[in-house]
Amino acid sequence: MLYSIISLLLEVLTGLIGGACLLRLYMQFQRIPMSSRSGNPLGSFIFALTDWLVLPLRKIVPPLGRWDLASLVAVLLLELLQFLVLWLLAGGHSGLGSLAILAVFGVVRMALSGMTGLVIVYALLSWMPSRSPVADLIDRLCAPLLAPVRRYVPLVGGIDLSTLALLVLLQVASIVVGQLQGWVLMMG
C-alpha cells in the first residue's frame, strides 16, 4: 500500500513539473511569448514551476535551434528520478538499465498525454465563443497539431471533425508506444 501511495505522489509531482517543462519546450519552439506582460497568464506559472530545474541545465545543455534542450533534459531527469525511487522502493532487484528506457518512454507518454489534454481543452473552448488570453494560447498551441489533420479530414455538415481525428490518432500513438515499450523491455 505504501508503495502505491508513493508511486501516485511521484507520478503527480513528475507529471506536473515534467508537463510544465514539456509545455515550456513547446511554447518556446512555437515562439509564444511567456511573460505575463504579453497577456500569457500561463507563462509565469510555467516559469515559476520549472526555472529551478531548467535554468541550471541551460548552463550545460545548449539549445538546438528553436529547441530548448534543457527543458527536454529536465523532464527526462525527472522521469529517471521517479523510476529510480520506485526501483529502490521495490528492492532494486531487476536490471538498472531498464530505468533509462522507462524514462524515455515516460517522456513520450507524457508528451502524448499533454497533447491529448490540449486538444480536449481546445475542443471544449471552441464550443463557447469567447476571446480570452487562455483560449488564444490554446488555439496557438493546437493549430500546428491540427493543421496536417485538417488537410485530410473535411468539414462534415459545417462541423470540424479534425479534433476528433487528432484525438483518435493520439490514442493510437499511445497504444503503439505502450506496445513498443513492452517489446523493448522484453528484448533488453
C-alpha positions in Angstrom: 0.0 0.0 0.0 2.8 2.4 0.9 4.5 1.7 -2.5 1.2 2.6 -4.3 0.8 5.8 -2.4 4.4 6.9 -3.1 4.0 5.8 -6.7 0.9 8.0 -7.0 2.6 11.0 -5.4 5.7 10.7 -7.6 3.5 10.3 -10.7 1.6 13.5 -9.8 4.7 15.5 -9.0 6.6 14.3 -12.0 3.6 14.9 -14.2 3.1 18.4 -13.0 6.7 19.6 -13.2 7.6 17.4 -16.2 4.4 18.5 -18.1 5.3 22.1 -17.4 8.8 21.5 -18.8 7.3 20.0 -21.9 4.9 22.9 -22.3 7.8 25.3 -21.8 9.7 23.5 -24.6 6.7 23.5 -26.9 5.8 27.1 -26.2 9.4 28.3 -26.8 9.5 26.2 -30.0 6.3 27.9 -31.2 7.7 31.3 -30.1 4.8 32.0 -27.9 5.6 34.9 -25.5 5.8 33.5 -22.0 5.8 36.7 -19.9 2.6 37.8 -18.1 3.1 41.3 -19.8 2.4 39.6 -23.1 -1.0 38.5 -21.9 0.0 34.9 -21.3 -1.0 34.1 -17.7 0.3 30.5 -18.1 3.8 31.6 -18.9 4.6 33.0 -15.4 3.2 29.8 -13.8 5.4 27.6 -16.1 8.5 29.7 -15.3 7.8 29.6 -11.6 7.4 25.8 -11.7 10.4 25.0 -13.9 13.1 27.7 -13.6 14.7 26.0 -10.6 15.5 23.0 -12.9 15.7 24.3 -16.4 17.9 27.4 -15.8 20.9 25.4 -14.2 20.6 22.8 -17.0 20.9 25.6 -19.6 24.4 26.2 -18.4 25.5 22.8 -19.6 22.8 21.9 -22.2 22.7 24.4 -25.1 19.6 24.9 -27.2 19.4 23.3 -30.6 17.9 25.8 -33.0 14.4 26.6 -31.6 14.5 23.6 -29.3 15.2 24.3 -25.6 17.0 21.0 -24.9 17.4 22.0 -21.2 13.7 21.6 -20.8 13.7 18.2 -22.5 16.6 17.0 -20.4 14.8 18.3 -17.3 11.7 16.2 -18.0 13.9 13.2 -18.8 15.8 13.6 -15.5 12.5 13.9 -13.6 11.2 10.6 -15.2 14.5 8.9 -14.5 14.5 10.0 -10.8 10.9 8.8 -10.5 11.7 5.4 -11.8 14.9 5.2 -9.7 13.0 5.9 -6.5 10.3 3.3 -7.4 13.0 0.8 -8.3 14.8 1.4 -4.9 11.5 1.1 -3.0 10.7 -2.2 -4.8 14.0 -3.6 -3.6 16.2 -2.9 -6.7 16.3 -6.5 -7.8 15.6 -6.1 -11.5 18.0 -4.6 -14.0 19.0 -1.0 -13.5 19.5 -0.5 -17.3 15.7 -0.6 -17.9 15.2 2.6 -15.9 16.6 4.7 -18.8 14.3 3.0 -21.2 11.3 3.6 -18.9 12.3 7.2 -18.5 12.4 7.8 -22.3 9.1 6.1 -22.9 7.7 8.0 -19.9 8.6 11.3 -21.6 6.9 10.2 -24.8 3.8 9.1 -22.9 3.7 12.4 -21.0 4.0 14.4 -24.3 1.2 12.4 -25.9 -1.0 12.9 -22.8 -0.2 16.6 -22.8 -1.2 16.9 -26.5 -4.4 15.0 -25.8 -5.3 17.3 -22.9 -4.5 20.4 -25.0 -6.8 19.1 -27.8 -9.6 18.3 -25.4 -9.4 21.8 -23.9 -9.3 23.3 -27.4 -12.4 21.4 -28.4 -14.3 22.5 -25.3 -13.3 26.1 -25.7 -14.3 26.0 -29.4 -17.9 25.4 -28.4 -18.0 28.6 -26.4 -17.4 31.7 -28.4 -15.1 33.8 -26.1 -11.9 35.6 -26.7 -9.7 35.2 -23.7 -5.9 35.1 -23.4 -6.1 31.4 -22.4 -8.3 30.5 -25.4 -5.9 32.3 -27.7 -3.0 30.5 -26.2 -4.6 27.1 -26.5 -5.5 27.9 -30.1 -1.9 28.8 -30.9 -0.7 25.6 -29.3 -3.1 23.3 -31.1 -3.0 24.9 -34.5 0.2 23.2 -35.6 -1.1 19.9 -34.4 -4.4 20.2 -36.2 -3.1 21.7 -39.5 -1.9 18.4 -41.0 -5.1 16.6 -39.9 -7.3 19.3 -41.4 -5.8 18.7 -44.8 -7.3 15.2 -44.8 -10.4 15.5 -42.7 -13.0 17.6 -44.5 -15.8 19.6 -42.8 -18.9 17.4 -42.3 -22.0 19.5 -42.4 -20.0 22.5 -41.4 -18.6 20.7 -38.4 -14.8 20.4 -38.0 -14.0 16.8 -37.0 -10.2 17.3 -37.1 -10.0 17.5 -33.3 -11.8 14.1 -33.0 -9.5 12.6 -35.7 -6.4 14.0 -33.9 -7.6 12.6 -30.6 -8.0 9.2 -32.2 -4.5 9.4 -33.7 -3.0 10.4 -30.3 -4.7 7.4 -28.7 -3.4 5.1 -31.4 0.1 6.6 -30.9 -0.3 5.9 -27.1 -1.2 2.3 -27.8 1.8 1.9 -30.2 4.2 3.5 -27.7 2.9 1.2 -24.9 3.4 -1.9 -27.1 6.8 -0.7 -28.2 7.9 -0.1 -24.6 6.9 -3.6 -23.7 8.7 -5.1 -26.7 11.9 -3.1 -26.0 11.9 -4.1 -22.3 11.4 -7.7 -23.2 14.3 -7.6 -25.7 16.6 -5.9 -23.2 
